Amino acid sequence: MKKYSIIFLILLMTFTSCEDFLTVIPETQLSSATYFKTEKDFVQAINGAYAPLRGYYNGPAWLLGELHSDNTFYLRNVLFGAVENAENLADFSVPISNGTTPNSNVLSAWRTLYLIISRCNQVLATIDSVEFNADSKNNIKGQALFLRAFSYFHLVRYFQKVPLHLIPVPGRDGSGLPLSEEAAVFDQISKDLTAAVPLLPQKSTQLPGRVTQGAARTLLADVFIYRKRWSDAEQALAPVISSGQYSLMPSYALAFPKNSTNKNNAESVFEVQFREGPDGLQGNFLYQHLPYPLTVAEVKSLFNTTNPQPLDGQGNNIPTPDIIAAYEPGDLRKDASIMNITVSGRPGNNKITPIIKKFQDAHAQHQNHGINWPVYRYAEVLLLMAEALNEQGKSGDAVGLLNQVRSRAGLGASTAAGQAQVREAIFKERRVELAFENKRWFDIMRTGRIQEIIVPYGQRIVANPLNYYFPPIPGAVPRNNVFTNLEKFFPYPAAESEISPFF
Amino acid sequence: MKNLQLFRVKFRFFGVLFFMLCISILSFGQTQSVRGVVTSDPDREPVPGAIVSIKGTQKGTVTDIDGVFSITATPGDILVVSFVGFTTQEIAVVSGQTNLSINLVNSISDLSEVVVVGYGSQIKKEVTGAIQSIGGAELKDMPVSTIAQKLQGRLAGVQINQTTGQPGRGMQVRIRGQLSVSGGSEPLYVVDGFPITGDINSINPDEIEDISVLKDAASTALYGSRATNGVVLITTKKGKAGQTNVNLNVFTGFQKVPMRGRLEMMNAEEFAQFKKEYYEDAKRPVPSIFQDPAQFKDKNNDWYDALLQTAPISSYNLTLTSNKDRVNTSAVVGIFDQKGVVVNTDYKRFSLRLNTDYKISDKVNIGVNVAPNYVFDNTPRSDGDRGQGIIFNALHTWPVMPIRDEKGELTLFNRFPAETGNIFAYPNWVRSAQELTNETTRLNLLATSYLEWKPIKNLSLKSTFNVELNNSRFFFSNPSTATSAINQAIPTVAASIRETNNNISWLNENIATYRNTINDHSFEVLAGFSNQRFRLDQYRIQADTYADDRILTSQAAVNINRGGTFNAVQEWSLTSVFSRLTYSYKGKYLFTASARGDGSSRFGVNNRWGIFPSTSVGWVLSDEEFLKGNPTISFAKLRSSFGITGNNNIGNYTQYALINNTVNVAFGNTLTPGAAVTSLDNPNLGWETTSQIDAGFDIGFLDDRISFNYDYFTKNTTNLLYAVQIPQESGFTNFNDNIGEIKFWGHEFQINAVPTTGAFKWTVNANISFNRNEVISLADGIDRVYGSFHITKVGEPFGQFYGLQKLGNYANEADLANSPKIPGRSTVGSIKLQDINKDGVITFGGNQDDRTIIGNPFPDFVYGISNNFNYKNWDMSIVGSGNHGQDLYMRHLYSLANLDGVFNMVRKAKDRFRSPTNPGEGIFGTTVGGGNVTGIERDWPNSNFVWDASFFTIRNITLGYTFTKLPKAIRSARLYASAQNVLVFTNYWGGQNPEVSMQSNGLGDGGNLSPGVDLGPYPVPRTITFGANINF
């Protein structure tokens, strides 16, 4: 019987240790059960919330904000199909079906912005239950509130009514929410930013690249201006201008961050941080804003990389004749913003093609650069303030701010007088000062000038396709559905609509 | 010969008993002493323990270990020689003839054979589940690298597809059509009682004695949460009672890709002609190079063919078995060496197995099996989509581009001027195949051991401890002169990947078995518990940009690629209790019930344990009075079973919310660590549950000369493990949940017959199975899941092809004007699609979608047939199998029929639409209009991609000759010739392998929800070998 007892004992031991035996925690990955416990966890989590900004500015932000305007177009390459996702934005033919669209860029904008929101929600939902240094905690909360508001501000301008997620989703239930009214979304954005301003440090005491109090105020002012709350905008911006934290760089070209230098300079209010190298923090938007095809030599002469490769496909974000013509004579910004290159593979006799110059810089590796994207520059702070003042009837003060920007561009003082003229002058100034910085579409739609600007733009393209980079090849003309979708807001992404029960 | 040795062991005691009985009878002998040797046909091995008796008397004897017997008989007596599993023979004693040689032939009926079942064995007659077993001897001559290839066509209800010809890879086994939405669908492989975690293909097929395939829930339920996909039990070789045997089995031969069946591409002249016509039709000037296509008449460059070679294959196996005294040992040493038909493919396996059982006393046995092996495998990046697979890329390369320059050297890469319409740079794929390293080296050890104690009669207590170790090293490198990606100018960036995987899996099982027979009641009770644990350690370094192509070490690289460099650990554990009762009354009323409880680390804390019960019944009708002695029906059995099984293939940490702490950011050009929650947790996550009902019968006619088996099954898989897509406004893409239900059902027929016996013996085995499935439900609010060109939808079978239905091409202006079309895109000669929703406009996707189901990747039925012929010393076998009624999606047509002439094209594109009076074959449309027009038919998945891929393949023909007059040292010798993949009969034109059918190659759009995709994988060669099988 003794032997049986031993067996019984082994049996017993096996079962008592069972739950331990069956609990296998991932060894090389952190799980939520053990995370969000320390200051370091929250610092890393807020850093993680910045990460999707790279993808957003490397892609959908310029596709929806700049290509979808009269500033840039694509260079049609007839050898390539499956390019309609960009083309539809450039020529205002985004397909719409029951309020949704299959356009992949609209989808990726939606998904990327909500990814930032969910990461901010994760931080905001858990940070107050952990005790650590108050300054550090406030700083993190301020950044999270800013990034959430920033994302919603983009979403609400793209889609008007959007689901408003303010806490982390618990599981499948609650993963989709009903659409919130535009006003409710704006209320939340203002609330978040108003809360963020006192929590955030000034630029001089914040780690370069992170959100600052100045950035939060600028964003808040941008939101107020969109909502035509002019005096609120003025109040939000005044401390930014008086803070002494910002100034215009001596020349326009110097305002833009280079591949590894001149980042977060004195003019920079908020910029998306890239870094070249193998760590996955790089951008490649320079390569997307090019006419194709390009030979190895042509690519090499642009970027001077050690491993240039030929480029093929269809290029986008090519400056239109319209934006080129928008610069006043003598405007130094024109040559700093746009350059001409020779594209030997372009069919026909005209090989000279304009490209965006303002972000250009040499870098080491093909398709891998560390150029930051300027989201808010001090020049825009001045123009926002000018707009806020002008709309309150303080046109004289507005022109003074406008002239600060013009003077750096080598231009004389504006001759505009009176609210209407100054409004127009600011609108024009914004176009050239902020060209290719994804401001143009928002300026057109928020001022209600879609019909006035986009319709004639479309007529010019259809009438003169060669001027808009169509090749001299029979049949290579604008499709017959161009400029048919002039809606203020984008349709919802179809892939999300299929899953969500609410839209 | 199936399982003969098991039976011999069992019956040895009876034999000895009988032998002693006979000695006492011998004294009655009179006139003459007859000596003889009993051997088995066709291998002429001695049969010990055979009973030799004189008909009509009680006189008899038993053969000794060398098969020799001696008996005293009178001339005219009839000697009756019998042994289990063989047909009884009668020989008249002739006066003066004192030396007899008796060759026993396998009996037709195999009902008395022993079948290996989960945790034991059963007599075939009493099996109540759906189990099919195959002896290693039946598979021995086939010149293939994997076990699954040997099983093709032989098993009813088991679909085995060879998805790629890469040696040692790509076999896909689906038992009873089982599929999971996202979990694994491969069966559980159990080697000598040990469920293995490594690659089944690293096991030398010559080590295998027997394979049992468990199909229904009653047979598999003892494997609980891992049983749903079916279980394959593999038993390795043991010595045969009383014998020592040395066997040498060698074969060598070559493999070649037949011309027949290759995807027909344009040659250089045809391609130039196409390009010429392309420009002419577009009314554009023809580039000078294409103005005279005839200049390419003798300058064709067949890039696909250039990658192929005739490749040698050889195998050497030495087997030593000995079962004497208390020790039963077998040792198998094997070398398998195969070059592939794509240049620079190399597959080698060195294996050793040592199985030893030792009987310490009548009550205690121990045994140890140790099987180390080493597998080396270098396969160029042959399979996959553009950018990955060089075969796919080679098909795309313009045949006017030279493979070799004037000096005969391989070109570096080819790129024609832009005005020729050449967009991409094409590296030289032959160079890529030669210069890229893509090798895996695996060192495996499989070791099982047991201690068995029989404290009292009929009770066995057995404890096992098993370990599996796998070490695999992977090395990929491309020097600056070669790449697998299209559109890479050479020199490119040299890159390397080094990966090491170490895994260990151990299992302890403790089983008590009690069996007894009391009067007419036989029963066996089994109970046990087990613990298994698995750990994988993974190390990977990816680096690029090297100063020197000769030294591709990690430290010599300029960049270490962060995304591709990691180490990781994967672990799981499983604790189980299980029990089974087997009962039979008079051997004709049969009953089995079993249950297993599994606790798994993979499941959520709220759902950690699962119970998997089963029961089955059988009734042997032929033992009943009303059928006994029936002249026609020799055997009849009805059986039925029900059981519940699980599938736990969901990954190890799926239940947890994971944090990715490499979501890094830069601040002011400084790399700063960041983190993000990347998945949602689900503490309720559990296994997939399948409940299965099986009903079948086995019937034998004419002394079992014809036997027939039928099974019907129906099973419902619920709680499907699925990453349910959730709105990404949540910040997450999916939520791992148990959702939905799929129903599977099918019919399986199998027939074994012996049309002729005697000098010319012919046996035939044929099977056919019909498998169906239907999605009953998915998640709440979700009734379909889309792939790029698939849909899985409630009320339809899994993974159907989904797209627009092609009606033809718009024949002329009138046709275009009067038909629904795509505004702004459709032109005369462009693809005409069906307006499914009748809104007058053709729309792809969105709310006015015109897509519909355009094909089914699952066959209507799969079938196989194997024939064995024996005539004197000659033997021959023919095995064939096929699938009928399944479609394939020719994914590669997307670019190989790109009507803009970007790539080389399929030859059929010659007969495309050129004008209303020259409309072509109707498959391909006009080239005029550029991407806006031609893009429709390639970018929008449509029925033009879907083609019938029914096929029948003659898998293997083997012809052998057994020598009888041999030197004394050689007991038997057989020479044979064997041909594998002899012929494929199919109308499929998309490539050489219609078996890519179940899914793509795990690349591109692969996965369970998107089966049946052809990307042009590694071709499956025809193999011809010559071999010898010698026993010493």
HADDOCK unambig.tbl for C-alpha pairs under 7 A between the chains (distance, minus, plus):
assign (segid A and resid 21 and name CA) (segid B and resid 573 and name CA) 6.77 0.50 0.50
assign (segid A and resid 22 and name CA) (segid B and resid 573 and name CA) 5.69 0.50 0.50
assign (segid A and resid 22 and name CA) (segid B and resid 574 and name CA) 6.70 0.50 0.50
assign (segid A and resid 22 and name CA) (segid B and resid 599 and name CA) 7.00 0.50 0.50
assign (segid A and resid 22 and name CA) (segid B and resid 600 and name CA) 5.98 0.50 0.50
assign (segid A and resid 22 and name CA) (segid B and resid 601 and name CA) 4.46 0.50 0.50
assign (segid A and resid 23 and name CA) (segid B and resid 601 and name CA) 5.54 0.50 0.50
assign (segid A and resid 24 and name CA) (segid B and resid 571 and name CA) 6.83 0.50 0.50
assign (segid A and resid 24 and name CA) (segid B and resid 572 and name CA) 6.48 0.50 0.50
assign (segid A and resid 24 and name CA) (segid B and resid 601 and name CA) 5.80 0.50 0.50
assign (segid A and resid 26 and name CA) (segid B and resid 653 and name CA) 6.47 0.50 0.50
assign (segid A and resid 27 and name CA) (segid B and resid 569 and name CA) 6.22 0.50 0.50
assign (segid A and resid 28 and name CA) (segid B and resid 568 and name CA) 5.52 0.50 0.50
assign (segid A and resid 28 and name CA) (segid B and resid 569 and name CA) 5.99 0.50 0.50
assign (segid A and resid 29 and name CA) (segid B and resid 658 and name CA) 6.69 0.50 0.50
assign (segid A and resid 29 and name CA) (segid B and resid 659 and name CA) 6.54 0.50 0.50
assign (segid A and resid 29 and name CA) (segid B and resid 660 and name CA) 6.92 0.50 0.50
assign (segid A and resid 30 and name CA) (segid B and resid 658 and name CA) 5.85 0.50 0.50
assign (segid A and resid 30 and name CA) (segid B and resid 659 and name CA) 4.97 0.50 0.50
assign (segid A and resid 30 and name CA) (segid B and resid 660 and name CA) 6.99 0.50 0.50
assign (segid A and resid 31 and name CA) (segid B and resid 656 and name CA) 6.46 0.50 0.50
assign (segid A and resid 31 and name CA) (segid B and resid 657 and name CA) 5.46 0.50 0.50
assign (segid A and resid 31 and name CA) (segid B and resid 658 and name CA) 4.28 0.50 0.50
assign (segid A and resid 31 and name CA) (segid B and resid 659 and name CA) 5.21 0.50 0.50
assign (segid A and resid 32 and name CA) (segid B and resid 657 and name CA) 5.49 0.50 0.50
assign (segid A and resid 32 and name CA) (segid B and resid 658 and name CA) 6.10 0.50 0.50
assign (segid A and resid 32 and name CA) (segid B and resid 659 and name CA) 6.40 0.50 0.50
assign (segid A and resid 44 and name CA) (segid B and resid 673 and name CA) 6.09 0.50 0.50
assign (segid A and resid 44 and name CA) (segid B and resid 674 and name CA) 4.09 0.50 0.50
assign (segid A and resid 44 and name CA) (segid B and resid 675 and name CA) 5.11 0.50 0.50
assign (segid A and resid 45 and name CA) (segid B and resid 674 and name CA) 5.83 0.50 0.50
assign (segid A and resid 45 and name CA) (segid B and resid 675 and name CA) 4.80 0.50 0.50
assign (segid A and resid 45 and name CA) (segid B and resid 676 and name CA) 5.71 0.50 0.50
assign (segid A and resid 47 and name CA) (segid B and resid 665 and name CA) 6.37 0.50 0.50
assign (segid A and resid 47 and name CA) (segid B and resid 674 and name CA) 4.71 0.50 0.50
assign (segid A and resid 47 and name CA) (segid B and resid 675 and name CA) 6.87 0.50 0.50
assign (segid A and resid 48 and name CA) (segid B and resid 663 and name CA) 5.37 0.50 0.50
assign (segid A and resid 48 and name CA) (segid B and resid 664 and name CA) 6.43 0.50 0.50
assign (segid A and resid 48 and name CA) (segid B and resid 674 and name CA) 4.46 0.50 0.50
assign (segid A and resid 48 and name CA) (segid B and resid 675 and name CA) 4.77 0.50 0.50
assign (segid A and resid 48 and name CA) (segid B and resid 676 and name CA) 5.42 0.50 0.50
assign (segid A and resid 51 and name CA) (segid B and resid 663 and name CA) 6.63 0.50 0.50
assign (segid A and resid 51 and name CA) (segid B and resid 664 and name CA) 6.75 0.50 0.50
assign (segid A and resid 51 and name CA) (segid B and resid 665 and name CA) 5.71 0.50 0.50
assign (segid A and resid 78 and name CA) (segid B and resid 930 and name CA) 6.04 0.50 0.50
assign (segid A and resid 78 and name CA) (segid B and resid 931 and name CA) 6.19 0.50 0.50
assign (segid A and resid 79 and name CA) (segid B and resid 900 and name CA) 6.75 0.50 0.50
assign (segid A and resid 79 and name CA) (segid B and resid 930 and name CA) 6.90 0.50 0.50
assign (segid A and resid 79 and name CA) (segid B and resid 931 and name CA) 6.47 0.50 0.50
assign (segid A and resid 80 and name CA) (segid B and resid 931 and name CA) 6.06 0.50 0.50
assign (segid A and resid 81 and name CA) (segid B and resid 931 and name CA) 4.68 0.50 0.50
assign (segid A and resid 81 and name CA) (segid B and resid 932 and name CA) 6.71 0.50 0.50
assign (segid A and resid 81 and name CA) (segid B and resid 935 and name CA) 5.63 0.50 0.50
assign (segid A and resid 82 and name CA) (segid B and resid 939 and name CA) 6.89 0.50 0.50
assign (segid A and resid 97 and name CA) (segid B and resid 846 and name CA) 6.22 0.50 0.50
assign (segid A and resid 97 and name CA) (segid B and resid 847 and name CA) 5.73 0.50 0.50
assign (segid A and resid 98 and name CA) (segid B and resid 847 and name CA) 6.57 0.50 0.50
assign (segid A and resid 102 and name CA) (segid B and resid 846 and name CA) 6.63 0.50 0.50
assign (segid A and resid 111 and name CA) (segid B and resid 728 and name CA) 5.85 0.50 0.50
assign (segid A and resid 111 and name CA) (segid B and resid 729 and name CA) 6.40 0.50 0.50
assign (segid A and resid 114 and name CA) (segid B and resid 729 and name CA) 5.02 0.50 0.50
assign (segid A and resid 114 and name CA) (segid B and resid 730 and name CA) 6.91 0.50 0.50
assign (segid A and resid 114 and name CA) (segid B and resid 731 and name CA) 5.75 0.50 0.50
assign (segid A and resid 115 and name CA) (segid B and resid 731 and name CA) 4.35 0.50 0.50
assign (segid A and resid 118 and name CA) (segid B and resid 730 and name CA) 6.27 0.50 0.50
assign (segid A and resid 118 and name CA) (segid B and resid 731 and name CA) 5.01 0.50 0.50
assign (segid A and resid 119 and name CA) (segid B and resid 676 and name CA) 6.72 0.50 0.50
assign (segid A and resid 169 and name CA) (segid B and resid 730 and name CA) 6.00 0.50 0.50
assign (segid A and resid 171 and name CA) (segid B and resid 680 and name CA) 6.47 0.50 0.50
assign (segid A and resid 171 and name CA) (segid B and resid 735 and name CA) 6.92 0.50 0.50
assign (segid A and resid 172 and name CA) (segid B and resid 726 and name CA) 6.61 0.50 0.50
assign (segid A and resid 172 and name CA) (segid B and resid 735 and name CA) 6.27 0.50 0.50
assign (segid A and resid 175 and name CA) (segid B and resid 726 and name CA) 6.37 0.50 0.50
assign (segid A and resid 175 and name CA) (segid B and resid 727 and name CA) 6.09 0.50 0.50
assign (segid A and resid 175 and name CA) (segid B and resid 730 and name CA) 5.07 0.50 0.50
assign (segid A and resid 176 and name CA) (segid B and resid 727 and name CA) 5.57 0.50 0.50
assign (segid A and resid 176 and name CA) (segid B and resid 729 and name CA) 6.69 0.50 0.50
assign (segid A and resid 176 and name CA) (segid B and resid 730 and name CA) 6.66 0.50 0.50
assign (segid A and resid 208 and name CA) (segid B and resid 667 and name CA) 6.07 0.50 0.50
assign (segid A and resid 208 and name CA) (segid B and resid 668 and name CA) 5.36 0.50 0.50
assign (segid A and resid 209 and name CA) (segid B and resid 667 and name CA) 4.83 0.50 0.50
assign (segid A and resid 209 and name CA) (segid B and resid 668 and name CA) 5.44 0.50 0.50
assign (segid A and resid 210 and name CA) (segid B and resid 667 and name CA) 6.88 0.50 0.50
assign (segid A and resid 260 and name CA) (segid B and resid 669 and name CA) 6.67 0.50 0.50
assign (segid A and resid 263 and name CA) (segid B and resid 668 and name CA) 6.34 0.50 0.50
assign (segid A and resid 264 and name CA) (segid B and resid 668 and name CA) 6.83 0.50 0.50
assign (segid A and resid 273 and name CA) (segid B and resid 666 and name CA) 5.72 0.50 0.50
assign (segid A and resid 273 and name CA) (segid B and resid 667 and name CA) 6.06 0.50 0.50
assign (segid A and resid 273 and name CA) (segid B and resid 668 and name CA) 6.83 0.50 0.50
assign (segid A and resid 274 and name CA) (segid B and resid 666 and name CA) 6.06 0.50 0.50
assign (segid A and resid 275 and name CA) (segid B and resid 666 and name CA) 6.11 0.50 0.50
assign (segid A and resid 275 and name CA) (segid B and resid 669 and name CA) 5.54 0.50 0.50
assign (segid A and resid 278 and name CA) (segid B and resid 559 and name CA) 6.21 0.50 0.50
assign (segid A and resid 278 and name CA) (segid B and resid 560 and name CA) 6.80 0.50 0.50
assign (segid A and resid 278 and name CA) (segid B and resid 561 and name CA) 5.43 0.50 0.50
assign (segid A and resid 278 and name CA) (segid B and resid 562 and name CA) 6.41 0.50 0.50
assign (segid A and resid 279 and name CA) (segid B and resid 561 and name CA) 6.78 0.50 0.50
assign (segid A and resid 279 and name CA) (segid B and resid 562 and name CA) 5.39 0.50 0.50
assign (segid A and resid 281 and name CA) (segid B and resid 665 and name CA) 6.42 0.50 0.50
assign (segid A and resid 281 and name CA) (segid B and resid 666 and name CA) 6.76 0.50 0.50
assign (segid A and resid 309 and name CA) (segid B and resid 489 and name CA) 6.65 0.50 0.50
assign (segid A and resid 312 and name CA) (segid B and resid 423 and name CA) 6.75 0.50 0.50
assign (segid A and resid 345 and name CA) (segid B and resid 418 and name CA) 6.07 0.50 0.50
assign (segid A and resid 475 and name CA) (segid B and resid 929 and name CA) 6.11 0.50 0.50
assign (segid A and resid 479 and name CA) (segid B and resid 824 and name CA) 6.21 0.50 0.50
assign (segid A and resid 480 and name CA) (segid B and resid 824 and name CA) 5.44 0.50 0.50
assign (segid A and resid 481 and name CA) (segid B and resid 824 and name CA) 6.92 0.50 0.50
assign (segid A and resid 494 and name CA) (segid B and resid 846 and name CA) 6.67 0.50 0.50
assign (segid A and resid 496 and name CA) (segid B and resid 727 and name CA) 5.82 0.50 0.50
assign (segid A and resid 499 and name CA) (segid B and resid 726 and name CA) 6.40 0.50 0.50
assign (segid A and resid 499 and name CA) (segid B and resid 727 and name CA) 5.76 0.50 0.50
assign (segid A and resid 500 and name CA) (segid B and resid 727 and name CA) 5.75 0.50 0.50
